[in-house]
Amino acid sequence: MRSRYSAFVLERADYLLATWHASTRPPSLDFEPGAKWLGLEVRAQRLLDADHAEVEFVARHRVAGRAVRLHERSRFVHEDGRWYYVDGVVF
């Protein structure tokens, strides 16, 4: 989760796409111009079984002086020795 947040901060679409599960991966990513990332708070993490996990987080950033808060519970799947982001529920 922290590595994906860092990839958003650095606008590393290549890393984000490589860690996104093929079943839900978009063809490309766009970043919000001028976004200033302010922090990540991991609120909970839960291993559902050996190959499935959830992470609840809040990520904050500012765009054009406006504060934005993303609160999500993300689902991950473990395949071929790596964890992949599948999708998330936004609160």
C-alpha angles and dihedrals in degrees: 000000000000092000091053090049089051089050090055090050091050093039092237101165090168092062094043092051092045091054094044116097112252092234092065104019115128118226091244143354132231123201126216107255113242096010113159111200114218106183153310127243116190104206101179142355125195131186105212095185137326092295106029132063142162130214124192115203146160118218120187130200140157127231122186090342093308119121116230125193122193114195111182142160105216126200121217133188127203115224132160092357095307136096117233130194110240107175143304146226114233117215 
